Amino acid sequence: MTRPVVLVVEHDSECPPALVGTWLAEAGCDLDVRRPYAAEDLPGLAAYDGLLVLGGPMGANDDDRHPWLGPVKDLVRQARGSGLPTLGICLGHQLVAVALGGTVGPNPHGQQVGLLEVGWTAAAAGDPLLGPLATPRRGVQWNDDVVTALPPDATLLAATGRGEVQAARFAPRVWGVQLHPEVDVPVLVPWAESDRGSHETRGIDTDAVLGEIDAARAELDAAWRPLASRFAALVAEHAAESPAEPAAR
């Protein structure tokens, strides 16, 4: 039987699919990773059974400096229209929000960094993707921007105590998470080195943050592997309902 194929949009070499990619593959999906920052084409969606949009250092509104962001937003709108299972992570989550009518901007409280508790809403319990995860758990946050207003039809699934969006369902099969389920410390090290100076001015011990995340590795794997497993299941369901055209490799 042909394995379902997920189109993965990578925005920066230091922001790979990492653990989520591994978990999706283990759950039965093939990944087609496209790197538009390296001049790789973004294909249409007809050949795919799911869409995963990763994080990156740019802003969701920086289309003028990163010209592929507009086409990625077009892919998100196409995915919504076709019911293609779609997941955005951090920047990907923000791109989904902007593509579907929301807004994104700098977090007025400053950068979120380190392990944060996920503040699930009542709506999360019945969500097709995140419902099984809507129990107490922590996730890695590493972001300056946040979704400042959800699109009109979106459902808030998780938020911090200060109201910052952590997860949302933007359409029946389109989701975004502000946290980084995909990262481990090796992925985070270049991010941390880039931010070390600003952390010092804010009194953040960068090495302590990395140490805490490393010490929580087993906890984080147990918390977020199910996200990839459940997304893979939704992708497989979609593939069974609407077989994709053969992907051009």
KEKE-698439 format. One record per atom (N, C-alpha, C): x, y, z; residue in one letter. Coordinates in pm, whole numbers, plus 32768, in hexadecimal, padded with zeros to 4 digits. Example, Ala and Ser with C-alpha at 12.3 -4.5 7.8 and 13.67 -1.06 7.14 Angstrom:
% residues 2
85277DC7830CA 84CE7E3E830CA 85287EB6830CA 85057F1F82C4S 85577F9682CAS 850A80038313S 
//
This chain:
% residues 249
80557F898000M 800080008000M 8058807C8000M 803380DD7FAET 807F815A7FA7T 806F81AA8027T 80DF81DC805AR 80DA822D80D4R 80AC82BA80B1R 805B82FA8108P 8032838480EFP 80AC83E180F3P 80A3844C80A6V 811384A98098V 80EC853180D0V 814185678127V 812D85EC8161V 818F864C8121V 815C86B980ECL 81B1872680BBL 81DE87778133L 826187878144V 829B87D281B3V 82DF884E817CV 82B888C281ADV 82F889408185V 835A896881F3V 83DB896981CFE 84458991822BE 84748A1D8205E 847A8A778266H 849B8B04824AH 852C8B288263H 85758AD182A9D 85FF8AF182CFD 86468A6E82F0D 86C58A6582CCS 870F89E982E4S 871A89C78378S 870F8A2B83D0E 87178A138460E 868F89F6849FE 862889E7844AC 85A089CA847BC 85678952842FC 85A788DD843EP 857C886583F5P 850488218435P 84CB87BD83F2P 845C8772842EP 8485872484AAP 850486FF84B3A 853E86C4852CA 84E586548564A 84C3865B85E3L 847B85ED8624L 83F385D385E6L 83AC863C85C2V 832886278586V 833585DC8502V 839C85FB84B5G 83B485B1843AG 83CE851D8455G 8421850284B9T 843D847784DET 83BF8430850BT 83718471855FW 82F784338594W 8290841B8526W 8283847984C7L 822684658458L 825083EE8402L 82D283E383E9A 83038372839BA 82E882EE83E3A 830082EE8467E 82E6827584B5E 8251825284B7E 81FD82B884A8A 816B82A384A9A 81358280841FA 818D827283BBG 816182418339G 815A82A682C9G 818D832082DEC 818983868276C 821183958233C 820F83B681B2D 828683E5816DD 8284847D816CD 82FA84BC8173L 8304854D8173L 8348857D80F3L 830F85E280B8D 834F86298049D 837186B4807DD 83EE86C880A7V 8418874780E4V 844587A68076V 84048818806FR 8429887E800DR 846588F68056R 84D1892C801DR 851E8999805AR 85208A117FFCR 84B78A617FFFP 84B18AD27FA1P 851E8B387FB9P 85568B428032Y 85C58B9E804AY 86418B737FFBY 86468AF47FD1A 86B48AC07F80A 868A8AB27EEEA 86258AFE7EC8A 85F48B057E3CA 85AF8A847E10A 857E8A347E6DE 852F89C07E47E 849E89EB7E2FE 846089AE7DCBD 83D789D27DA8D 837589A27E12D 830A89EE7E23L 829989C17E71L 823389857E10L 821689047E1EP 81B988C57DC1P 812988E17DE6P 80CE88BB7D8CG 804188BD7DAFG 8022884D7E11G 7FA888497E42L 7F8587EC7EADL 7F45876A7E7CL 7F2B875F7DFBA 7EDF86EB7DCAA 7F2486677DE7A 7FA886687DEFA 7FF385EC7E02A 800885C87E95A 7FCC86137EF0Y 7FEC86037F7EY 7F7085E37FD2Y 7F8C85A48042D 7F22857C809ED 7F2185D0811DD 7F848627812FG 7F8C867E81A2G 7FF086ED8188G 7FE9875781DAL 804287CA81CDL 807487EF8258L 80F987FA8264L 8139882382E1L 818E889D82C3L 8172890C8309V 81BC898982F5V 820C89A48374V 829189A98365L 82EA89B183D8L 83048A418404L 83588A4D846AG 837D8ACF84A0G 83F18B0E8454G 84178B868481G 84868BCE8444G 849A8C538488G 850B8C94846CP 852B8D1184B2P 84E68D8C847AP 84AB8D828405M 846B8DF683C8M 83DF8E0C8402M 83A38E7D83E0G 831D8E9A840DG 82B58E6C83A7G 823C8E5383D4A 81D28E23837CA 81A88E898314A 81CC8F08832BN 81A88F7282CCN 821F8FA28279N 828E8F58827CD 83088F828238D 830F8F5181A8D 829F8F588160D 829A8F2580D7D 82FB8F6F807BD 83158FEF8095D 836D903B803DD 83FD900A8047D 84278FDC80BDR 84B08FAB80CFR 84BD8F1680B6R 844F8ECE80BFH 84508E3D80ACH 83DC8E1B804FH 83F28E247FCEP 83828E227F6EP 83338DA07F67P 83658D357FA4W 83168CB97FA2W 82A58CB88009W 82A68D198067L 82408D1680CFL 81B38D2A8096L 81A78D808031G 81258D927FF0G 80F18D117FB3G 81438CC97F64P 81178C487F2FP 80F68BE07F9BP 813E8BE4800CV 811C8B888079V 80908BA780AEV 80728C2680BDK 7FEB8C4C80EAK 7F828C1F8085K 7FA48C258003D 7F488BF37F9ED 7F308B5D7FB0D 7F9C8B127FCEL 7F8D8A837FE7L 7F308A69805DL 7F3E8AB980C5V 7EE88AA9813BV 7E558ABD8115V 7E3B8B2480C6R 7DAF8B3E809DR 7D7C8ACC8045R 7DD18A957FEFQ 7DA88A237F9DQ 7D8C89A97FF5Q 7DE189958058A 7DCE892380B2A 7D4B892E80FEA 7D2C89A7812CR 7CAD89BA8170R 7C3989988113R 7C4189C58098G 7BD489AE803BG 7BC1891C8017G 7C2D88D08014S 7C2688447FECS 7C1887E48061S 7C23881880DCG 7C1C87C28152G 7C9B8774816CG 7D0C87A08133L 7D8A875B8147L 7DBB877081D6L 7DD887078222P 7E0B871A82AAP 7E8A877082A9P 7E8A87D982F9T 7EF5883B82F9T 7F1A885E8388T 7F9D886583A1L 7FCE888C8424L 803D88F38414L 803089648459G 809989C9845CG 80DB89CB84E4G 815F89D784E5I 81AD89DC8561I 81F28A63856BI 81DC8AAB85D7C 82188B2D85F4C 82018B8D857EC 82698BAE852FL 82528C0384BBL 81E58BC88462L 81E58B448451G 817E8B058400G 80F38B1F8435G 80E48B1884B8H 80668B3A84FAH 803F8BCA84DDH 80A08C2484E4Q 80868CB284C9Q 80638CCA8436Q 80A58C8283DCL 80858C90834EL 7FF78C608330L 7FCE8BF38371V 7F458BC48361V 7EE38C2F8390V 7EFF8C6B8403A 7EA68CD18439A 7E988D4683D8A 7F088D7883A6V 7F038DEA834BV 7EBE8DC482C8V 7EDD8D4D8295A 7EA28D218216A 7E0A8D1C821CA 7DD48CFC8292L 7D458CE7829FL 7CFC8D5D82E2L 7D428DCF82EEG 7CFC8E47831BG 7D1D8E7783A5G 7D7F8E3A83E9G 7DA88E68846DG 7E1B8ECA8465G 7E508EF084D8T 7EC18F4D84DCT 7F2D8F158538T 7FAA8F3F8519V 80208F148564V 80758F8D857EV 80B28F9385F5G 810B90018616G 81648FDE868AG 81C0903786AEP 8218901D8721P 81C7900A87A1P 81F38FAC87F2N 81B38F958873N 81CF900D88CDN 8169905388FCP 818290C78952P 81C790A489D5P 81C2902489FBH 82058FF88A75H 82948FCC8A5DH 82C28FD389E0G 834A8FAB89C0G 83538F1A8995G 83CD8EF28977Q 83E58E6B8944Q 83B78E0089A6Q 83768D998970Q 83578D2189BDQ 83C98CBE89A7Q 84058C8D8A10V 84758C328A00V 84768BCD8A73V 848B8B4F8A50G 84938AE78AB5G 84168A928ABDG 84078A4A8B29L 839789EF8B3EL 83218A3A8B7AL 82AE8A338B37L 82348A728B68L 81C68A0A8B72L 81738A188BD7E 80FB89C58BE1E 809A89EB8B70E 805589878B3BV 7FF0899F8AD5V 7F6A89B68B1BV 7F2B8A288AFBG 7EAD8A4B8B3AG 7E378A258AE3G 7E1189A68AE7W 7DA589768A91W 7D2089BB8AB0W 7CD489D88A49T 7C4C8A0C8A5BT 7BEA89978A5ET 7B6E89B68A83A 7B07894D8A85A 7AF1891289FBA 7B0489648992A 7AED89348909A 7B5388CB88DEA 7BC688C88920A 7C2F886B88F6A 7C0887DA890AA 7BB987BE896FA 7B9B87328991A 7B5C86E6891DA 7B0B872788CCG 7AC986E3885EG 7B0D86F687D8G 7B86872C87D7D 7BC987488758D 7BFE86C88718D 7BED86B78694P 7C1A863C8653P 7CB08623865AP 7D01868E865EL 7D92867F8665L 7DC6868886F4L 7DA186F1873AL 7DDD870E87BAL 7D8D86DA8832L 7D1386AB8819G 7CC286798887G 7D08861188DEG 7D4985AC88A1P 7D8C854788F4P 7E02857F8944P 7E3285F78920L 7EA486338965L 7E7A869989CDL 7DFA86B489D9A 7DCB87248A2BA 7DC987018ABFA 7E3D86DC8AF1T 7E5586C08B7ET 7ED2870D8BA6T 7EED871E8C26P 7F61876F8C4DP 7FE3873F8C0CP 8028879C8BC8R 80A9877E8B8BR 80F087FF8B6CR 817287F58B5DR 81C4886A8B3CR 81F788608AADR 821788D38A73G 825188D789EEG 82BE893E89E7G 831489318983V 8382898F896FV 83508A06891FV 83608A7C8957Q 83408AF98912Q 83C38B4188F3Q 83CB8B798879W 84418BC98854W 84148C2787E5W 83D68C95880CN 83998CED87A8N 83908D7C87DBN 83988DD8877BD 83878E678799D 82FB8E978774D 82C48E608707D 82408E8886D7D 81D78E258707D 815B8E538709V 80EA8DFE872AV 80748E2486D1V 80118DCD86CBV 7F938DEF8688V 7F488E5186E2V 7F358ECA86B1T 7EF38F318702T 7E5C8F3286F0T 7E2B8EFC8682A 7D9A8EEC866DA 7D848E728615A 7D308E178642L 7D0F8DA185F3L 7CB18DC68582L 7CB38D7B8513P 7C4E8D8F84ABP 7BC28D7A84E5P 7B5C8DB584A7P 7AD48DB084DFP 7AA08D2384FBP 7AC28CC184A8D 7A8A8C3B84B7D 7AE38BDC8508D 7B528C10853CA 7BB08BBA8585A 7B7D8B9B8611A 7BAE8B2D8649T 7B8D8B0486D1T 7C0C8B018725T 7C0E8B4C8790L 7C818B4C87EBL 7C848AC88838L 7CF48A838832L 7D028A028875L 7D5F8A0888EEL 7DB98A6A88F0A 7E138A788964A 7E498B068966A 7E5D8B3B89E1A 7E928BC289F2A 7EDC8BC88A77A 7F3A8C258A7FT 7F7E8C3D8AFET 7F1F8C858B5ET 7F498C938BD9G 7EF98CDD8C3AG 7EE98D6E8C17G 7F428DA28BC1R 7F388E2D8B95R 7EEB8E3B8B13R 7EB88DCC8AE0G 7E658DD08A68G 7EAE8DBC89E6G 7F308D9E89E9E 7F798D87896CE 7F4F8D01892FE 7F308D0288AEV 7F018C8A886AV 7F708C218867V 7F518BA98895Q 7FAF8B3A888EQ 7F888AD28825Q 7F078AC3880CA 7ED98A6287A8A 7E4E8A8C877AA 7E328A6E86FBA 7DAF8A9286C2A 7D8B8A318653A 7D098A1E8641R 7CD589DB85CBR 7C9D8A488571R 7CD98A5684FBF 7CB58AC484A2F 7C478A9F843FF 7C388A1F8428A 7BD289E883CEA 7BC1895783F8A 7B5D890F83C5P 7B47888683F6P 7BC2882D83F4P 7C1E88428395R 7C9787EF838FR 7D1788428388R 7D1488BA83C0V 7D89891283BFV 7DA6893F844DV 7E208924847DW 7E4689458507W 7ECB89908509W 7EE189D48578G 7F628A138591G 7F858A0A8624G 800789F88640V 803989F986C9V 80AD8A5B86D1V 80AC8AB28735Q 81188B128745Q 81968ACF877DQ 81868A6787CBL 81F78A228806L 824289D0879CL 82B5899A87C6H 830C894D876CH 831288BB8798H 82B58866876AP 82BB87D9878EP 83318791874DP 836C87CC86E6E 83D087878694E 845E879286C8E 847887EB8729V 8503880B8748V 853D87B987BBV 85C087A387B2D 860F87768823D 868187DA8834D 86D887C48894V 8741882788AFV 879E883C8837V 87C887D587EDP 881C87F08778P 87DC88508714P 875988478701V 871588A786A9V 8715893286E8V 87058939876AL 86F889BA87AFL 877D8A0587BEL 87ED89C087BDV 886D8A0187DBV 88888A7A8780V 887A8A7186FCP 88928AEA86ACP 882F8B5A86C8P 87B38B3986E8W 87528BA0870EW 87808BE4878EW 87AD8B9487EDA 87D88BCA886DA 88528C23885EA 88B18BFB880AE 89288C4D87F7E 89048CD287B7E 88A58CD1875BS 88798D4D871BS 88388DAB877FS 87F38D7287E2D 87A88DC38843D 87F48DDE88C4D 886C8DA788D2R 88B18DAC8953R 88C28E3C8985R 88EA8E97892DG 88FE8F218958G 887F8F61898CG 88118F4F8944S 87938F8B8971S 87638F4889F1S 877F8EC88A01H 875A8E848A7CH 87A58EBF8AF4H 88248EDB8AE0E 88738F148B4EE 88398F998B7CE 880E8FEC8B1ET 87D8906E8B44T 875290608B8CT 870E8FF18B78R 868C8FDA8BB7R 86968F808C32R 87108F5A8C54G 87228F068CCAG 86FD8E758CB6G 87008E458C3AI 86E18DB98C1DI 87638D6B8C13I 876D8CFC8C5BD 87E18CA48C57D 87CA8C3F8BE6D 88048C5A8B73T 87ED8C088AFCT 88158B778B14T 88878B628B54D 88B58AD98B6CD 88578A8F8BCAD 88218AD68C2CA 87C28A978C88A 87428A6F8C3FA 87158AC38BE2V 869D8AA28B94V 86B58A248B43V 87298A1C8AFFL 874989A58AB1L 8754892A8B0AL 8791893B8B7FG 879E88CB8BDBG 871888978C0AG 86BA88F28C24E 863688C88C51E 85EE887A8BE2E 85FB88AA8B68I 85BB88668AF8I 85F987DC8AE2I 867D87D48AECD 86C287548ADAD 869686F18B45D 868B87208BC1A 866386C98C2FA 85D486968C20A 858286E08BD5A 84F586BB8BC2A 84DF866A8B42A 854A86358B06R 853D85F58A83R 84D685858A83R 84DC852C8AE5A 847C84BC8AE8A 83EE84F08AF8A 83DC85548B4EE 835885918B61E 832485CC8ADEE 837986148A97L 834F86578A1CL 833185F389ADL 8382858989A5D 836585228941D 82DC84E4895AD 82C184C489D8A 8240848689FBA 81CD84E689E2A 81E6856989F4A 817D85CD89E4A 815B85E78952A 81C085E488F8W 81AA86198872W 81B685B38802W 81ED853D881CR 81E784D487B7R 815484B88790R 80F584B887F1P 806A84A087CBP 80318508876AP 80678583876BL 803985E68709L 805A85B7867CL 80D585888668A 80FC855685E5A 80AD84DA85C0A 809884818620S 804D84068605S 7FBE842485DDS 7F7F84838623R 7EF584A48603R 7EEC84EC857DR 7F4D85468560F 7F4D858984DEF 7F608523846FF 7FB884C28484A 7FCD84598420A 7F4D840B8408A 7F0183F28471A 7E8383A98463A 7E1F83FA8410A 7E18847C8428L 7DBE84D183D9L 7DEA84D78347L 7E6D84DB8331V 7EA184D882A9V 7E7C84568263V 7E8A83E882AAA 7E6783668270A 7DD1835D8251A 7D7E839382AAE 7CEE83968291E 7CCF83E58213E 7D1184598205H 7CFA84AB818EH 7D2784618111H 7D9A841E8118A 7DCC83D480A5A 7D6A8367807CA 7D2C832580DCA 7CCC82BC80BDA 7C4E82F5807EA 7C27836E80AAE 7BAF83AD8074E 7BC783E87FEAE 7C3D84247FD6S 7C5B846D7F5BS 7CEA844E7F30S 7D0083DE7EEDP 7D8A83BA7EC6P 7DCE842A7E78P 7E48844A7EA2A 7E9384B57E60A 7ECC84857DDCA 7EE884E47D83E 7F2F84C67D09E 7FC084A37D2CE 800584567CD5P 809184377CF3P 80E384B67D00P 813784BC7D68A 818985327D7FA 81FE85367D1EA 821B85AE7CEDA 829185C27C98A 830985D57CF4A 836C857D7CEAR 83E185827D42R 845B85B47CF5R 
//
